[in-house]
Amino acid sequence: MESSLFPHRPGVYTLLLAVTAATSIRVGKLGIHQFPVGHYTYTGSALGARSTTLRHRIQRHLRPTKRLHWHIDYLLAAEAARVQTVLFAETSEPLECPIATAIVGIPGADIVVPGFGASDCRRGCPSHLCCFPQTPYPVLVDRVAAIYHAVSTPRRVEIGAR
């Protein structure tokens, strides 16, 4: 993946991924969880300098091998999971929780792992990972993009085939 597609700036991002086969994964201290087939969203932030810019954080998520540190690392290490699209916005505002909360409100959203990606969340987010087992992928992308448009100017990068 061309690294110049992602800026060396702070921001917020949402990975849209597919889980193509039901799978059981140990998610760090959250334990073992079942991930059904479906489309998923994971929202994170990269608000620091250097190693925590959008470019560094997203590129890290897209690398096939890495040390498993964050909850999302465990899911992305599964053979059945693959990132399809990245939506992101350059901002220094802490928009991760408002965006994740808005995504939870999209019709058809299912929280399969409470607290996933939200262990350091002080706003009480139920999860920064949502599963959409029945929502068509183009509809999901449009709904997430609309959430971003409400708070910022988003950019979208297609990663792989659906």
C-alpha positions as CSV (number, residue, x, y, z in Angstrom):
1,M,0.0,0.0,0.0
2,E,1.4,3.4,-1.0
3,S,2.2,5.2,2.2
4,S,1.8,8.6,0.6
5,L,-2.0,7.9,0.5
6,F,-2.1,8.7,4.3
7,P,-0.8,12.0,5.7
8,H,1.8,12.5,8.3
9,R,-0.7,14.4,10.3
10,P,-2.9,13.8,13.3
11,G,-6.5,12.5,12.8
12,V,-9.2,9.9,13.2
13,Y,-9.8,6.9,11.0
14,T,-12.3,4.0,10.5
15,L,-11.2,0.7,9.0
16,L,-14.0,-1.1,7.2
17,L,-13.2,-4.7,7.0
18,A,-14.7,-8.1,6.1
19,V,-14.7,-11.2,8.1
20,T,-15.3,-13.9,5.5
21,A,-15.6,-16.9,7.8
22,A,-16.9,-17.2,11.4
23,T,-13.9,-17.3,13.6
24,S,-12.9,-17.5,17.3
25,I,-10.2,-15.1,18.4
26,R,-8.4,-14.4,21.7
27,V,-8.4,-10.6,21.9
28,G,-5.7,-9.9,24.4
29,K,-7.1,-9.4,27.9
30,L,-10.7,-9.4,26.6
31,G,-10.4,-13.1,26.1
32,I,-11.8,-15.4,23.4
33,H,-14.7,-14.1,21.3
34,Q,-16.7,-15.3,18.3
35,F,-16.6,-13.1,15.2
36,P,-19.4,-13.9,12.8
37,V,-19.2,-13.4,9.1
38,G,-20.0,-9.8,8.1
39,H,-18.6,-6.3,7.5
40,Y,-17.0,-4.5,10.5
41,T,-15.9,-1.0,11.3
42,Y,-13.1,-0.2,13.7
43,T,-12.6,3.5,14.7
44,G,-9.3,4.7,16.1
45,S,-7.3,7.9,16.4
46,A,-3.8,9.0,15.7
47,L,-3.5,12.3,17.5
48,G,0.2,12.4,18.4
49,A,3.4,13.2,16.5
50,R,5.7,11.1,14.5
51,S,4.8,7.5,15.2
52,T,1.2,8.2,15.9
53,T,0.3,10.1,12.8
54,L,-2.4,8.8,10.5
55,R,0.2,7.5,8.1
56,H,2.1,5.5,10.7
57,R,-1.0,4.1,12.5
58,I,-2.9,3.1,9.4
59,Q,0.2,1.6,7.7
60,R,0.8,-0.4,10.9
61,H,-2.8,-1.8,10.8
62,L,-2.3,-2.8,7.1
63,R,1.0,-4.6,7.7
64,P,0.5,-8.4,7.5
65,T,2.9,-9.0,10.5
66,K,3.3,-7.0,13.6
67,R,3.4,-7.4,17.4
68,L,-0.1,-7.9,18.7
69,H,-0.7,-4.9,21.0
70,W,-4.1,-3.3,20.3
71,H,-7.4,-5.2,20.2
72,I,-7.6,-4.6,16.5
73,D,-4.3,-6.3,15.9
74,Y,-5.7,-9.6,17.1
75,L,-8.7,-9.4,14.7
76,L,-6.5,-8.3,11.7
77,A,-4.1,-11.2,12.4
78,A,-7.0,-13.6,11.6
79,E,-6.9,-15.2,8.2
80,A,-10.6,-14.5,7.7
81,A,-10.3,-10.8,8.3
82,R,-9.2,-8.2,5.7
83,V,-9.3,-4.4,5.5
84,Q,-11.3,-3.2,2.5
85,T,-11.5,0.6,2.9
86,V,-10.1,3.2,5.2
87,L,-12.0,6.4,5.9
88,F,-10.0,9.1,7.7
89,A,-10.0,12.8,8.5
90,E,-7.1,15.1,9.4
91,T,-7.9,16.7,12.8
92,S,-6.4,17.4,16.1
93,E,-9.8,17.1,17.8
94,P,-10.6,14.0,19.7
95,L,-13.3,12.7,17.4
96,E,-12.7,8.9,17.8
97,C,-15.4,8.4,20.5
98,P,-18.1,10.6,18.8
99,I,-17.6,8.8,15.5
100,A,-17.5,5.3,17.1
101,T,-20.7,6.1,19.0
102,A,-22.4,7.4,15.9
103,I,-21.4,4.2,14.0
104,V,-22.9,2.1,16.8
105,G,-26.2,3.9,16.1
106,I,-26.3,2.9,12.4
107,P,-29.2,0.4,11.9
108,G,-28.0,-3.1,11.8
109,A,-24.9,-2.5,14.0
110,D,-24.1,-5.3,16.4
111,I,-21.4,-5.1,19.2
112,V,-19.8,-8.5,19.2
113,V,-17.0,-7.6,21.7
114,P,-18.0,-5.0,24.3
115,G,-15.2,-2.6,25.1
116,F,-13.2,-3.6,21.9
117,G,-10.8,-0.7,21.2
118,A,-12.3,1.3,24.0
119,S,-10.4,0.2,27.1
120,D,-8.9,3.7,27.5
121,C,-12.2,5.4,26.6
122,R,-13.4,7.9,29.2
123,R,-16.7,8.6,27.5
124,G,-18.2,5.2,28.1
125,C,-18.2,4.0,24.5
126,P,-19.7,0.5,24.3
127,S,-17.1,-0.5,21.6
128,H,-15.1,1.0,18.8
129,L,-15.7,-2.2,16.8
130,C,-19.1,-2.8,15.2
131,C,-20.3,-5.8,13.1
132,F,-22.8,-5.4,10.3
133,P,-23.9,-8.9,9.4
134,Q,-26.7,-7.9,7.1
135,T,-25.8,-4.4,5.8
136,P,-24.7,-4.3,2.2
137,Y,-21.1,-3.0,2.0
138,P,-21.8,0.1,-0.2
139,V,-24.6,1.2,2.2
140,L,-22.3,0.8,5.2
141,V,-19.5,2.8,3.5
142,D,-22.0,5.6,2.6
143,R,-23.4,5.7,6.2
144,V,-19.9,5.9,7.8
145,A,-18.8,8.5,5.3
146,A,-21.9,10.6,6.2
147,I,-20.9,10.5,9.9
148,Y,-17.4,11.8,8.9
149,H,-19.0,14.5,6.7
150,A,-20.9,15.7,9.7
151,V,-17.7,16.4,11.7
152,S,-14.9,16.9,9.2
153,T,-13.8,16.5,5.6
154,P,-13.1,12.8,5.1
155,R,-10.9,11.0,2.7
156,R,-11.3,7.4,1.5
157,V,-8.8,4.8,0.4
158,E,-9.9,1.5,-1.1
159,I,-7.6,-1.3,0.1
160,G,-8.8,-4.5,-1.5
161,A,-11.6,-6.3,-3.3
162,R,-14.9,-6.9,-1.6
